[in-house]
Amino acid sequence: MSHDHSHSHHHHSSNNQNVLLLTFCLIFGFMIIEFIGGLWTNSLALLSDAGHMLSDAGALGLSYIAIKIAQRESTNKKTFGFKRFEILAAAINGVTLIVIAILIMIESVKRFISPPEVASLGMLTIATIGFLINIVAAVILMKGDKDENLNVKSAFLHVIGDLLGSVGAIIAGLLIYFFDWGIADPIASLIVAILIINSGYRVTKEAFHVLMEGVPDGMQIEEIKASIKTLQNVEDVHDIHLWTITSGFPAFSCHIVLNDDGHHDTVLKETKELLSHQFGINHSTIQVEGRSSGCPNHKDVCN
Protein backbone atom coordinates (compact mmCIF):
# COMPACT_ATOMS: atom_id res chain seq x y z
CA MET A 1 0.00 0.00 0.00
CA SER A 2 2.81 2.42 0.91
CA HIS A 3 4.49 1.74 -2.44
CA ASP A 4 1.33 2.79 -4.32
CA HIS A 5 1.12 5.98 -2.28
CA SER A 6 4.78 6.76 -3.03
CA HIS A 7 4.30 6.12 -6.75
CA SER A 8 1.22 8.36 -6.84
CA HIS A 9 3.09 11.13 -4.99
CA HIS A 10 6.01 10.86 -7.42
CA HIS A 11 3.62 11.10 -10.40
CA HIS A 12 2.01 14.25 -8.97
CA SER A 13 5.43 15.78 -8.23
CA SER A 14 6.63 15.11 -11.79
CA ASN A 15 3.47 16.64 -13.27
CA ASN A 16 3.72 19.67 -10.96
CA GLN A 17 7.35 20.19 -12.00
CA ASN A 18 6.43 20.20 -15.68
CA VAL A 19 3.57 22.70 -15.34
CA LEU A 20 5.65 25.02 -13.13
CA LEU A 21 8.63 25.01 -15.51
CA LEU A 22 6.46 25.69 -18.56
CA THR A 23 4.57 28.47 -16.81
CA PHE A 24 7.82 30.02 -15.56
CA CYS A 25 9.19 30.29 -19.11
CA LEU A 26 5.92 31.84 -20.34
CA ILE A 27 5.60 34.39 -17.51
CA PHE A 28 9.27 35.40 -17.44
CA GLY A 29 9.35 35.98 -21.21
CA PHE A 30 6.31 38.23 -21.19
CA MET A 31 7.39 40.04 -18.02
CA ILE A 32 10.34 41.55 -19.92
CA ILE A 33 8.03 42.74 -22.72
CA GLU A 34 5.53 44.22 -20.25
CA PHE A 35 8.22 46.04 -18.24
CA ILE A 36 9.59 47.69 -21.39
CA GLY A 37 6.03 48.51 -22.47
CA GLY A 38 5.26 50.05 -19.07
CA LEU A 39 8.26 52.36 -19.36
CA TRP A 40 7.35 53.25 -22.95
CA THR A 41 3.69 54.05 -22.19
CA ASN A 42 4.34 55.49 -18.69
CA SER A 43 1.60 53.24 -17.29
CA LEU A 44 1.70 52.31 -13.59
CA ALA A 45 -0.88 49.60 -14.23
CA LEU A 46 1.52 47.94 -16.69
CA LEU A 47 4.61 48.52 -14.54
CA SER A 48 2.88 47.18 -11.42
CA ASP A 49 1.68 44.18 -13.39
CA ALA A 50 5.21 43.67 -14.71
CA GLY A 51 6.52 43.87 -11.15
CA HIS A 52 3.93 41.34 -10.12
CA MET A 53 4.91 39.13 -13.04
CA LEU A 54 8.54 39.36 -11.93
CA SER A 55 7.48 38.09 -8.51
CA ASP A 56 5.45 35.41 -10.29
CA ALA A 57 8.48 34.28 -12.23
CA GLY A 58 10.45 34.17 -8.99
CA ALA A 59 7.59 32.34 -7.26
CA LEU A 60 7.28 29.81 -10.06
CA GLY A 61 11.04 29.28 -10.11
CA LEU A 62 11.08 28.87 -6.33
CA SER A 63 8.14 26.46 -6.48
CA TYR A 64 9.90 24.40 -9.13
CA ILE A 65 13.12 24.26 -7.10
CA ALA A 66 11.11 23.41 -3.95
CA ILE A 67 9.54 20.36 -5.61
CA LYS A 68 12.96 19.21 -6.83
CA ILE A 69 14.45 19.61 -3.35
CA ALA A 70 11.43 17.93 -1.72
CA GLN A 71 12.20 14.75 -3.68
CA ARG A 72 15.58 14.33 -1.99
CA GLU A 73 15.87 11.33 0.29
CA SER A 74 15.65 11.64 4.06
CA THR A 75 18.83 11.76 6.12
CA ASN A 76 19.80 11.07 9.73
CA LYS A 77 19.53 14.82 10.34
CA LYS A 78 16.29 15.33 8.37
CA THR A 79 14.21 12.21 8.96
CA PHE A 80 11.25 13.50 6.91
CA GLY A 81 13.57 14.46 4.08
CA PHE A 82 13.11 17.91 2.52
CA LYS A 83 9.38 17.67 1.82
CA ARG A 84 8.51 20.68 3.97
CA PHE A 85 10.62 22.95 1.76
CA GLU A 86 7.53 23.18 -0.48
CA ILE A 87 5.61 24.80 2.39
CA LEU A 88 8.46 27.23 3.06
CA ALA A 89 8.39 28.19 -0.64
CA ALA A 90 4.62 28.74 -0.44
CA ALA A 91 5.09 30.96 2.64
CA ILE A 92 7.77 33.03 0.85
CA ASN A 93 5.49 33.38 -2.19
CA GLY A 94 2.60 34.53 0.00
CA VAL A 95 4.68 37.16 1.81
CA THR A 96 6.10 38.35 -1.54
CA LEU A 97 2.57 38.89 -2.86
CA ILE A 98 1.71 41.03 0.16
CA VAL A 99 4.89 43.15 -0.13
CA ILE A 100 4.37 43.78 -3.86
CA ALA A 101 0.72 44.74 -3.28
CA ILE A 102 1.77 47.29 -0.63
CA LEU A 103 4.38 48.82 -2.98
CA ILE A 104 1.75 49.11 -5.75
CA MET A 105 -0.65 50.82 -3.30
CA ILE A 106 2.00 53.38 -2.30
CA GLU A 107 2.73 54.24 -5.95
CA SER A 108 -1.00 54.39 -6.74
CA VAL A 109 -1.54 57.01 -4.03
CA LYS A 110 1.28 59.13 -5.50
CA ARG A 111 -0.36 58.95 -8.94
CA PHE A 112 -3.76 59.97 -7.51
CA ILE A 113 -2.16 63.23 -6.42
CA SER A 114 -0.47 63.81 -9.78
CA PRO A 115 -1.80 61.62 -12.64
CA PRO A 116 0.82 61.40 -15.43
CA GLU A 117 0.26 61.20 -19.18
CA VAL A 118 -0.24 57.60 -20.33
CA ALA A 119 0.05 56.20 -23.89
CA SER A 120 -3.30 54.46 -23.71
CA LEU A 121 -3.20 52.62 -27.07
CA GLY A 122 0.17 51.03 -26.36
CA MET A 123 -0.97 50.24 -22.85
CA LEU A 124 -4.11 48.55 -24.20
CA THR A 125 -2.15 46.43 -26.69
CA ILE A 126 0.38 45.16 -24.15
CA ALA A 127 -2.27 44.57 -21.45
CA THR A 128 -4.38 42.52 -23.88
CA ILE A 129 -1.41 40.34 -24.82
CA GLY A 130 -0.65 39.97 -21.09
CA PHE A 131 -4.24 38.94 -20.44
CA LEU A 132 -3.99 36.14 -23.05
CA ILE A 133 -0.59 35.01 -21.75
CA ASN A 134 -1.93 34.80 -18.20
CA ILE A 135 -4.96 32.79 -19.30
CA VAL A 136 -2.63 30.25 -20.95
CA ALA A 137 -0.44 30.18 -17.80
CA ALA A 138 -3.49 29.67 -15.54
CA VAL A 139 -4.79 26.82 -17.73
CA ILE A 140 -1.36 25.13 -17.61
CA LEU A 141 -1.21 25.41 -13.80
CA MET A 142 -4.74 24.02 -13.49
CA LYS A 143 -3.34 20.79 -14.92
CA GLY A 144 -1.12 20.60 -11.84
CA ASP A 145 -2.16 19.48 -8.37
CA LYS A 146 -3.21 22.96 -7.23
CA ASP A 147 -6.11 21.79 -5.03
CA GLU A 148 -3.87 19.49 -2.98
CA ASN A 149 -0.42 21.09 -3.24
CA LEU A 150 -0.08 24.41 -1.41
CA ASN A 151 3.11 25.22 -3.31
CA VAL A 152 1.38 24.92 -6.72
CA LYS A 153 -1.66 26.74 -5.33
CA SER A 154 0.49 29.72 -4.29
CA ALA A 155 2.00 29.85 -7.80
CA PHE A 156 -1.51 29.63 -9.32
CA LEU A 157 -2.72 32.54 -7.17
CA HIS A 158 0.28 34.59 -8.33
CA VAL A 159 -0.81 34.03 -11.94
CA ILE A 160 -4.46 34.82 -11.14
CA GLY A 161 -3.24 38.08 -9.58
CA ASP A 162 -1.43 38.79 -12.86
CA LEU A 163 -4.56 38.00 -14.82
CA LEU A 164 -6.50 40.50 -12.71
CA GLY A 165 -3.70 43.02 -13.24
CA SER A 166 -4.05 42.65 -16.99
CA VAL A 167 -7.84 43.09 -16.75
CA GLY A 168 -7.33 46.24 -14.67
CA ALA A 169 -4.82 47.61 -17.16
CA ILE A 170 -7.21 46.91 -20.09
CA ILE A 171 -10.11 48.69 -18.37
CA ALA A 172 -7.87 51.63 -17.41
CA GLY A 173 -6.51 51.82 -20.97
CA LEU A 174 -10.03 51.95 -22.41
CA LEU A 175 -11.10 54.70 -19.97
CA ILE A 176 -8.01 56.77 -20.76
CA TYR A 177 -8.34 56.22 -24.53
CA PHE A 178 -12.04 57.06 -24.82
CA PHE A 179 -12.59 59.49 -21.92
CA ASP A 180 -9.07 60.79 -21.23
CA TRP A 181 -9.57 59.71 -17.62
CA GLY A 182 -5.92 59.52 -16.48
CA ILE A 183 -6.87 58.68 -12.89
CA ALA A 184 -8.13 55.28 -14.11
CA ASP A 185 -4.51 54.02 -14.17
CA PRO A 186 -3.85 54.34 -10.40
CA ILE A 187 -7.41 53.24 -9.58
CA ALA A 188 -6.90 50.00 -11.56
CA SER A 189 -3.55 49.47 -9.82
CA LEU A 190 -5.11 49.99 -6.38
CA ILE A 191 -7.95 47.52 -7.00
CA VAL A 192 -5.53 44.88 -8.29
CA ALA A 193 -3.24 45.45 -5.28
CA ILE A 194 -6.13 44.77 -2.89
CA LEU A 195 -6.96 41.52 -4.72
CA ILE A 196 -3.27 40.50 -4.70
CA ILE A 197 -2.90 41.19 -0.97
CA ASN A 198 -5.93 38.99 -0.28
CA SER A 199 -4.39 36.07 -2.21
CA GLY A 200 -1.06 36.58 -0.46
CA TYR A 201 -2.74 36.56 2.95
CA ARG A 202 -4.60 33.31 2.20
CA VAL A 203 -1.47 31.45 1.06
CA THR A 204 0.64 32.77 3.96
CA LYS A 205 -2.06 31.80 6.47
CA GLU A 206 -2.27 28.24 5.10
CA ALA A 207 1.52 27.85 5.05
CA PHE A 208 1.77 29.19 8.61
CA HIS A 209 -0.89 26.69 9.72
CA VAL A 210 1.17 23.80 8.29
CA LEU A 211 4.43 25.11 9.79
CA MET A 212 2.69 25.37 13.18
CA GLU A 213 1.74 21.66 12.93
CA GLY A 214 -1.96 22.50 12.64
CA VAL A 215 -4.61 19.87 11.95
CA PRO A 216 -5.05 19.42 8.16
CA ASP A 217 -8.11 21.09 6.65
CA GLY A 218 -11.11 18.79 6.45
CA MET A 219 -9.94 16.51 9.28
CA GLN A 220 -11.34 16.41 12.82
CA ILE A 221 -9.43 14.98 15.79
CA GLU A 222 -12.64 13.96 17.58
CA GLU A 223 -13.96 12.14 14.52
CA ILE A 224 -10.77 10.09 14.17
CA LYS A 225 -10.69 9.37 17.90
CA ALA A 226 -14.33 8.19 17.86
CA SER A 227 -13.63 5.91 14.87
CA ILE A 228 -10.63 4.27 16.59
CA LYS A 229 -12.67 3.73 19.77
CA THR A 230 -15.21 1.73 17.78
CA LEU A 231 -12.54 -0.95 17.14
CA GLN A 232 -12.95 -4.09 19.22
CA ASN A 233 -11.10 -4.13 22.58
CA VAL A 234 -10.07 -0.47 22.37
CA GLU A 235 -10.85 1.18 25.69
CA ASP A 236 -9.37 4.64 25.22
CA VAL A 237 -7.42 6.85 22.79
CA HIS A 238 -5.29 9.77 24.00
CA ASP A 239 -2.15 11.85 23.33
CA ILE A 240 -3.44 12.41 19.79
CA HIS A 241 -1.44 14.50 17.31
CA LEU A 242 -2.44 15.18 13.72
CA TRP A 243 -0.39 17.43 11.45
CA THR A 244 0.84 17.93 7.87
CA ILE A 245 4.41 17.25 6.74
CA THR A 246 3.76 18.82 3.34
CA SER A 247 0.77 19.15 0.98
CA GLY A 248 -1.03 15.81 0.71
CA PHE A 249 1.10 14.17 3.44
CA PRO A 250 -0.80 14.05 6.77
CA ALA A 251 0.86 12.41 9.78
CA PHE A 252 -0.77 11.02 12.94
CA SER A 253 0.28 9.69 16.32
CA CYS A 254 -1.63 8.50 19.38
CA HIS A 255 -1.70 6.16 22.37
CA ILE A 256 -4.33 3.41 22.38
CA VAL A 257 -5.37 1.67 25.62
CA LEU A 258 -6.61 -1.92 25.29
CA ASN A 259 -8.91 -3.83 27.60
CA ASP A 260 -7.79 -7.19 29.00
CA ASP A 261 -8.94 -9.10 25.89
CA GLY A 262 -7.13 -6.85 23.39
CA HIS A 263 -4.20 -8.13 21.30
CA HIS A 264 -1.45 -5.62 20.49
CA ASP A 265 -0.69 -6.62 16.86
CA THR A 266 -4.34 -7.09 15.87
CA VAL A 267 -5.44 -3.66 17.14
CA LEU A 268 -2.36 -1.98 15.65
CA LYS A 269 -3.10 -3.46 12.21
CA GLU A 270 -6.81 -2.57 12.40
CA THR A 271 -6.04 1.02 13.46
CA LYS A 272 -3.54 1.59 10.64
CA GLU A 273 -6.02 0.20 8.08
CA LEU A 274 -8.80 2.43 9.45
CA LEU A 275 -6.60 5.54 9.29
CA SER A 276 -5.51 4.76 5.74
CA HIS A 277 -8.86 3.77 4.24
CA GLN A 278 -11.18 6.14 6.08
CA PHE A 279 -9.02 9.24 6.52
CA GLY A 280 -6.22 8.90 3.94
CA ILE A 281 -3.52 8.88 6.64
CA ASN A 282 -0.71 6.57 5.54
CA HIS A 283 1.94 7.75 8.01
CA SER A 284 1.02 6.96 11.61
CA THR A 285 2.86 6.20 14.84
CA ILE A 286 0.74 4.34 17.36
CA GLN A 287 1.63 3.26 20.89
CA VAL A 288 -0.57 0.42 22.10
CA GLU A 289 -0.89 0.05 25.89
CA GLY A 290 -2.56 -2.26 28.32
CA ARG A 291 -4.58 -0.80 31.17
CA SER A 292 -1.91 -1.61 33.75
CA SER A 293 1.23 -0.97 31.64
CA GLY A 294 0.36 2.26 29.89
CA CYS A 295 0.69 5.95 30.77
CA PRO A 296 -0.06 6.79 34.42
CA ASN A 297 -3.57 8.22 34.66
CA HIS A 298 -3.77 7.76 30.86
CA LYS A 299 -4.49 10.94 28.98
CA ASP A 300 -3.97 13.45 31.82
CA VAL A 301 -0.25 12.82 32.05
CA CYS A 302 0.33 12.20 28.31
CA ASN A 303 -1.40 15.39 27.27
N, C-alpha and C positions, 0 to 999 in steps of 0.2 A: 504493500500500500504506500509506504514512504517513497519507494522508487517512482511510482506513478506521480506522486505529488511533486517530486523533484523534477521529473521530466516536464510536467506541465509548467512549473515555475520557470524552467530554462527556456521553454518555447515562448512564454510571455515576455521574458527578458530580451530574447533575441528580436522579437517583433517590435518591442518598445524601442530598442536600440535603432532599428532601421527607420522607424517613423521619426524619431528625434533627429537623426543625422540628416535625413532628407529635408525635414522642415528647417533645420539650422541653415543649410545651404541656401534654401529659398529666401528665408528671412534676412540673412546676412547680406545676400546679393542685393536685395531691394532696398535695404536700409541705407546703403551707400548712395543709391540713386535718389532716395527721398531726402537725405541730408543735403545733398547738393541742390536739389530742387527747392528745399526750404530756404536755403541761403539766397538762391536766385530770385525767388518770389517774395522773400521777406515775410513768410508766413509762419507764425508761432505754432499754429495747428499742425503744419507739416513738420516743423523742427521738433516739436514735442512728441509727435508720433514717431519721428526718426529716432529720437532719444529713447523712446519706449521700445522701438524695434531693436535698438542696440542692446538694451537690457534683455530683450527677448532672445536675441542671438546668444548673449552670455548665459542666459537661463537654460536655453536649449543645449548649449555646449556643456554646461555644468551638469545638466540632467543626464546627458549621454555619458559623460565621464563617470558620474555617480553609479549608473547601471553597470558599467564596465568594472568599476572598483568593487561593487557589491557582489560580483560573481567570484571574487577571490576566495580561496579556501580559508577556513578558520585556522587559527594558530593557538599556541598555548597561552599567548597574551590576549588574544581576541577570540574567545571561544564561540561566539556567534558569527565569526567572520567579519566582513565589512558591510553587511546588509543595511545597517542603519545609516550609512553614508547617504543613501537615497533620501532619507528623511531630513538630514542636515541640508542637503541640496535644496529640498523643497522649502525649508525654513529660510534659507538665504534668498531664494527666489521671491518668497513672499515679502520679506523685509525690503528687498530691492524695489518691488512694485510700489510699496508705500513711500519710499524715499523719492522715487521718480515722480510720483503723483504730487507730492508736496512741492517739489521744485517747479513743476508745471503750474501749480496754483500760484506760487509766488510771482512767476513771470507773467501769468494771466492778469494778476492785479495791477502790475506795472503797465500793461498794455491797455487796461481799462482807463487809466489816467491819461495815457497819451497813445491813442491808436495809430499805428504806422500805416503807410501805404502798402497795399498787398497786390501782387500781380495775380488777380483772381483766376484768369483763364489757365495759366500755368499751374496754379495751385489745384484747380479742378482736375486737370489732366493727370497730375501725379497722384492725387488722392484717389482717383478712380482706379488707376492701375494698382495702387496699394490695397484698395478694397478687394480687388480680384485676387491678388497675391495672398492676402490673409484668408480669404475663403478657401483657397486651395490648401493653405497650411493647416487650417482648422479641420478640413476634411481628412487630411493625411493623419493628423493627431487623433482623430476620432477612431481610426483603425487600430490605435494603440489601446492599452489597458487603462484608460483614463479614469474609469469608474472605480477601479480597485487600487491603482497605483498612485499614491499622492504625488510622487515626483513628476509623473506624466501629466497629472491633473494640473499641477502648478504651471507647467510649461503650456498646457492648453489654455489656461486662464490668461497667461501672458499674451497669447495670440488673439484671444477674444478681445482683450483690452486694445490690442492693435487694430482689430477690425472695427471696434467702436470709434477709435481715433480717426480711422479713415472715413467713417460715416460722418463724424463731426466735421472733418475738414471739407468734405463734399458739400454738406449743408451750408457751412460758412462761406465756401467759395461761391455757391449759387447766390447767397444773400448779398455778398459783396459785388458780384458781377451784375446782378439785375437791379439791386437797390442801393448800391454803393454804401452798404452798411458795414463799415470797417470794424465796428465793435463785435461783429459776429465771430471774428477770429478768436479773441480771448474768451468769449462766452463758450464757444465749442471746446476750447482747450480745458476750461474749468469744469464743464460737465463730464468730459472724458476722464479728467483727473479724479473726480469723485467716484466714478465707476471703477477706475483702476485701483483706487485705495480700498474700495470694498472687497475686490478680488484678493488683493494682497493680504488684507486682514483675515479673510477666510482661510487662506492657505497657511498663513503663519499660525493661526489659532489651532488648526488641525495638526500641524507639525509639532507645535508645543505640547499638545495633548499626548502625542505618541512619545515624545522625548521625556515627558513626565510620567511615563508608564501608565497612562490612563486606560480605562476599559475600552476595547474597540467599539466603534459605533455599531449599533444593532444587536449588541450582546448584553445580557443582564446576568449579573452574578447570582441573584436569587433564583433565577430560572434554571441555571446550570446546577446550582446546589440542590434544588428540589428534584431535578431529574436524577442526579446521582443517588439521592436518598431513597428513590423508588427501587433501586437495585436490591436484590435479596441479600439479607444479612448485614446491610449497611445501617449502622445505628446513628452515626453523626458525620457531618462534613464541616471542617473548620480550617482556619489559616489559608483562606482562598486568595489567590492572586491571579489576575487575568490582565494581560498587557499585549502590546504589539511590538514585535522586533522591527519589522518594516512592513510596508503595504502588503496585505494579503498573507501575513505570517503571524497569526496570533499565538501566544504562548500561555500556558496555564499550569498552576501548581496548587496542591491542596493536601490536607491530611484527612484520611478517611478512617473512622473508628468502626470496627466490626463487632458484632455480637459474638457470643461464645460458639455459634455454629458456623461462623464465616471462615472461608478459606482464602488466604492471602493472594495466591496466584490467580484464582478464579475471579475474585472481585477486581483485581488490578486489570485483568484482561477485559472484563465487561465494562469497566469505567473508561478505559482507553477507546474501546469501540464506540461507546456512547458519545464521547466527546468528539470523535472523528466524524461519525455518521450524522449526528444530530446538530452539531454546532460547528463543524468544519475545523476543529482544533486538532492538528496532527502532531503538535509538540507539547507534551505534558509531562510533568514531574509529580508523581503521586506517592505519598508516604502512607502506607497502610498500617494501622495500629490495632492492637487488641485493647479491650477496655482496661485491663490491668497494666499493660506495658506501654501505653501511649503517653501523650503529653499530660503532665499533672493538671488536673482541673480542666482538661481538654482545651476548648477554644479560648478561655480567659487568658491563660498564660501564653499560648501561641500567638494570639493576636496582639 
